[in-house]
Every structure is written in structure tokens, then in C-alpha cells.
Amino acid sequence: MTNRYNTDFYGWTREQADLLRSGSLSELDTQNLLEEIEAMGTSAENELESRLEILFIHLLKWQFQSDRQGRSWQLTIEEQRRKIERRLKKSPSLKHKLPEIIGDAYGDAVISAERETNIKRSVFPTVCPWSFEQFMNQDFYPD
């Protein structure tokens, strides 16, 4: 079974699903199944972090380049908020990891914001200056 996992992943997934449906649990490729299940969880966490990073980049640009604020930034902020809400609705257990994920996403966002704005990193707050409730509020745009 492991060989098929390495040579025909799609076929392996179909085979594993059929084995589960038929109750043939002893024939399952449990090691690879466990790794794939864990990877799915990691993927959901990475998606949330990526969405938060994009949101933070645009909120920082909104705040620190107020002369360049535009509809595009506003729509990106709105879109990311909606996608973050959906991800958390689909995976509510990620909420307990929010402080860590927010910290990581914000740190990366500061680097990206420096690159995109040419504003020195030291100008931006070193930690996320907004609460979750603030940055997820559809009416919130930092001054």
C-alpha cells in the first residue's frame, strides 16, 4: 500500500476511502493516513495565517500610507475578513491558536509592508496594535 501512496496518490486516496467504507480497517495504510490527516490540519492553520498576513499588510498600508488609500485596498481588507471568518467557522478549534497565529502573521506582514511601502520596519508597531475584534470589524480602518 505504501508503494501506491508514493506512485499514485489519487489512486491511494480512493483505495483508502473504499477500505474505510467497507470496514477493512486492518488493510488501511494507517501511517500515511495519519500523516495526511495531520497535514490537512496544518493546511487549515497555514491558510488562516496567510489570510491574516494579507489583512495586516493592507491595514498597515491603510494606516501608514493614507494618501494612497483606495478601493482596491478596501476590497482586499473586506475579502480577507470574510475568508478569515469562514475559515474559523469551518475550523473553530483554530481559535485557541489565534494569539500565536496572529503574532506570526503580523511579524511577516510588517516585513511585507516594509517591502511594499519603503517605510522602515521600525516605524510600524512591533506587535499587532489591534485586537481581534477590531481588525475583524467590517467598519474598522485604522487612522
Number of C-alpha atoms within 10 A of each C-alpha: 13 14 9 13 17 10 10 11 13 11 12 20 15 11 17 21 13 13 16 14 10 9 11 11 12 9 11 18 16 14 9 15 15 11 10 13 11 11 12 12 13 12 12 16 18 14 15 24 22 21 19 27 25 21 25 26 25 25 24 26 22 20 16 18 14 12 9 11 14 10 9 10 17 14 12 15 25 16 14 21 20 14 15 19 15 13 17 16 12 11 14 11 10 16 11 9 10 16 11 11 20 21 17 17 23 26 18 18 23 26 14 19 23 18 12 11 14 9 15 12 15 9 10 17 12 12 12 19 13 13 10 12 9 13 20 19 12 12 9 13 15 15 10
